[in-house]
Amino acid sequence: MDGMKTVLLMGLAAVALLAHEAHAHAPEDLASGKQLYQRKCAGCHAAGGRGASRGYRP
């Protein structure tokens, strides 16, 4: 039974790793996302995403 659990866990880990690699982002996608964040989000959330200490709070 322990051997079957090990095989199952190894298989799940392999699937998770492959799924993660399949969703790797192209550099141009990352650059586009950064520009979008700077235009639409950084005003309230700050450059690092932690938010401004004062300002609008929904």
C-alpha positions in Angstrom: 0.0 0.0 0.0 2.8 2.5 0.8 4.4 1.8 -2.5 1.2 2.7 -4.3 0.9 5.9 -2.3 4.4 6.9 -3.3 3.8 6.2 -7.0 0.5 8.2 -6.8 2.2 11.1 -5.1 5.1 11.1 -7.5 2.6 11.1 -10.4 0.7 14.0 -8.9 3.9 16.0 -8.4 4.9 15.3 -12.0 1.5 16.5 -13.3 1.7 19.7 -11.1 5.2 20.4 -12.4 4.2 20.0 -16.0 1.1 22.1 -15.5 3.2 24.9 -14.0 5.7 24.8 -16.9 2.9 24.9 -19.5 1.7 28.2 -18.0 5.1 30.0 -18.2 4.7 33.5 -19.3 6.4 35.0 -22.3 8.6 38.1 -21.6 6.4 40.3 -23.7 3.3 39.2 -21.6 5.1 40.2 -18.4 6.1 43.6 -19.8 2.6 44.2 -21.0 1.2 43.3 -17.6 3.7 45.5 -15.8 2.7 48.5 -18.0 -1.0 47.8 -17.4 -0.4 47.6 -13.6 1.5 50.9 -13.7 -1.3 52.6 -15.7 -4.4 51.2 -13.9 -3.4 49.9 -10.5 -0.2 51.5 -9.1 -2.0 54.8 -8.3 -3.8 53.1 -5.4 -1.8 50.0 -4.8 1.7 51.5 -5.2 4.5 50.2 -7.4 5.1 47.2 -5.1 1.4 46.2 -4.8 1.3 46.9 -1.0 -0.9 49.9 -1.2 -0.6 53.5 -0.3 -0.7 54.5 3.4 -3.3 57.1 2.7 -5.9 57.7 0.1 -9.1 56.1 -1.3 -10.3 53.0 0.4 -13.3 51.2 -1.1 
